[in-house]
Amino acid sequence: MPWFDAGINCFDKRMPLQPTLSAAVDSAVTKMCIIGTHEKNWKSCIDAAIQYPDNLHCTVGVHPHYADNVSAQWDSELVKRLKHQSVVAIGECGLDFNRMFSSQQNQLTVFEKQLQIAIEYQLPVYLHERDAFDHQFALLSKYAGRLKSGLVHCFTQSLEHMQAYLSLGFSIGITGWICDPKRGKSLRTAIEQLPLDKMILETDAPYLFPKNVRPRESNNQPKFLPDIAAVVAGILGISVEQLSEHTFSNACDLFGISQCGDNNV
């Protein structure tokens, strides 16, 4: 049963690349997508995907936390990076009005520009949103008819919000948040109505360690994706094998990966 982890943060010192990938593949997590978040790590994302072409793909984009600090030519640099075949989506992009590391106006401006680039180059958008649903949904609605597709990364919200994103045609990213019976209660209820063809699995490693894993380790890793899948399959009342087949295929389709076979590091 191969698995596709659609969201890892590989440029964190807690996740050395080669050991992380080897452990993932040993757990049948054969495909992974590295999340690009700002100009400084775009090259590193692509270089890693070049080094491990059978296992890694990547996104490039500007996370809302960094919207205040983009360079004058950030958008043209982003477009240059899109030309590499390992780049499968634009993001992580969106809005975050919780911690406000960047101003609301700059977040909106940088996010909208990335949506426009995604339309021009017909790539999916890789979406982040926290405490900004109304603004984000309004902006996405403005462009939804022209966007190719998108992933709502690390979705943790309500059924109402999930259905709103689904109405725009987006896929929903499910992480280890689902493994927390308390914090994940509303998410558990929501995914019972999530169409299986719109479900993507991801760890968001090294964050969001799944609470059903024992013994607990310091950091999350893509090798724990099957543990997340076991919880999801139990909630949905389907086999883990069915979930593997659907979510692996969904990720390949979303990211436009034509040859998505089972590979080893």
N, C-alpha and C positions, 0 to 999 in steps of 0.2 A: 504494500500500500504506500505509494509515494505521496508526499505532502508538499505543499507550496506555502512557505511562510512569506506573506505579502508585505511584511514590514519589519525590518531590523535596522538598528542604529549601529553600524559596524565601526564607526570611528569614535568610539568611546573606549578609553583605556581599560575598561572592565571587560572588553570583548576582543581579545587578540584574534585576528582574522582567521588564520589557518586552523588553530585548534577549535575555534567556534564552528567552522564549516565541517571539519572532520567529525565532531561530535554530532552535528546535525544530520549528516549523511548516515552515520551509524544508527540514527533513530528514524531513518527513511525520509527525512526532510531534505529532499534532493534539489529543490528550487527555492531561492530566496530573493527578495527584492530589498536592496539597500536604499534607505531614504535619504535623499539630498535635502538639506535644509537652508544652506546659504552659500554664497559664492566661494567661500574658502574650502568647502568640501566637495564641490562638484567634480573636480579632477580626480580626487581620491576615490570617489564613488565609481567613476568610469574606469579608473586604473584597476580597481579590485575586480570589476566585472570582466575586464580584459584578461586578468590573471586567472580567473576561474570561469571561463565562458559557459561551461556546461551547467553551472550551478547558480550563478549570480546575474541579476539584472539590476537596474537602478533607476531612481528618479532624480531629477534635478529641479530645484525651485527655491523659493524664498519663504521660509516659515514666517508667520506673522510676528514672532518675537524679534525678527531681524529687519523688519521693514524700515526702521529709522536709520539703518546703517548700510543700505545698499549703495553701491558706487554709482557714479553718473552714467555709466554704460552697462549697468547690470543686465538690462533686458537684451541688449545685443549680444552680450556674453552668453546669456542663457540660450539664445537662439543658436549660437555656434555649437553649444554642447548637445543640442538636440539632434545633431547630425550623426552622432555615434549610435550604432545599432544596438548597443546595450541599454540605451535610455528608452524606457517604456512608458513614462508618464511625467507630467509636470507637477511639481510639488516637492515637498509638503507645503501646501499653500492654503490660505484661508484667513480666518479671523480669530483672535483670542483677546477677549475683553475682560479676562479674569485677572491676569497678572500685569497686563498693560506694560510690557517691556518696550513696546513701540506705540506711538500715538494712534488713535483711532483713524484719523485721516490718512496717515501713511499706510496703515494696514489695508484700508479700503483701496487706496490707489495702487499699491503693489499687487494686491490680490486681483483687482480687475484687469490689470495689465497681463497677468499670467493667464487669466481666462481668455483674453483676446489672443494671446500667443497660442494657447491650446487649440483654439478654433482654427487659427491660420495653419497650424501644422498638424491638425487632426490627431492629437494625442489626448489620452485620458488625463483628467486632473486628479491629483492625490490630495484629498481634502482634510484639513484640520479645522476644528471649531470648538470653542469653549466660551460659554456665556455670551454668545453672539449670534444665536440662531436666527433671529428675525432679520438682522442685517445680512447675514450670509445667505439665507434662503432668498431674500429679495434680489440680491446680486446674481445668484445662480439662476433664478427664474428669468432674469433679463436675458441670459445667454443660453439657457438650457436647450432651446431648439437647435442651436448650432454647435454645441459641445458634442464631441464624439461619445464620451462616456466619462465615468469617474468613480472613484472609491471614497466613501466616507470612512476615513482612517480612524481606527480605534473608537468605534461608536459605543457610547455608554448611556445613551439617553432613553427617552420614552418611546412608547409605541407611536404616539402622535408625530414626533419628530422623524422617526424611522419611516413612517408612511409618507411623510412630506418629501423626504429624500427619494424614496422609491418612485413617487409620482413624477420626478424629474428624470428618472431612468438610471439613477446611480446604484452601484453595488454597496453593500454594507460590510465593513471590516469588523470582525469579532475577535477579541483578544482574551487574555486571561482574566479580564474583569468579570467575565461570565462565571468564573470559578469561585467568586466571593458571594456566598449566599445573601449577605446583608447588602453590601454596596451594589451588587449586581442584580438585585431583585427585579427592578423595572426592566432591565435588559433581558432577563430570563423570560419575563412575560412577553416582551416585544418579539423575540426571535421565534416564538411559537407561530407568529404570523408572517415571518420573513420567507418569501419564496426561495426555495433551495437554489435556484439558478441566479440569485442575487447575493448569495452568501460567500464571503471571502474570509479565510482564516489568517491570522497574523499574531505574532508574539509582542511586537513593539519592544523587543529585547534591546538593552538589558533592563527595561522597565517592566512593571506589571507582572511580577512573578506569580504564577498560578497557585492559588492557595490550596489546591488539592494535591500538590506535589509534596512528598515527604522523602527524605528530610529536606527542609527548606535550605536553599542555597542563597548566597549573598545577592546574586543577580540572575535575572531571567536569561534564557538562551533559546535559540530556535529549536534546539533538541527537545524542548518541552511542548512543542506544538501538538504532538499526539495526545498529550495529557489534557490540553484544552479541548481538543476534538472529542475526547471521550465524554466530557461534560456536555458538550453541545449535542452529541448524538443521543445521550440519555434524555435530554430535555425534549428533543424532537421525536424520540421514539423510533429512530432509524439505526441501522447498523453503522459501525465505524467505517466499514468498507464502502458503504454508500456515500458517506460524508466525504471520505477521501476522494472518491471518483468525481463527485460533483464539484467540490471546492478546488481541487487541482485543475480541473477543466475550466472552471469559472475564472480562475486567476490567469490562466493561459489566454483565454479569450479576451479578457479585459485588457491585458497588456499587449495583445497582438503577437503572441509568441507562437509561431507556427509549428515548431518542433519542440514539444514539451515532454520528452521522454524521461525515463528513470536513469539518472546518471550518478556517477561517483566522483568524489574529489580525487 
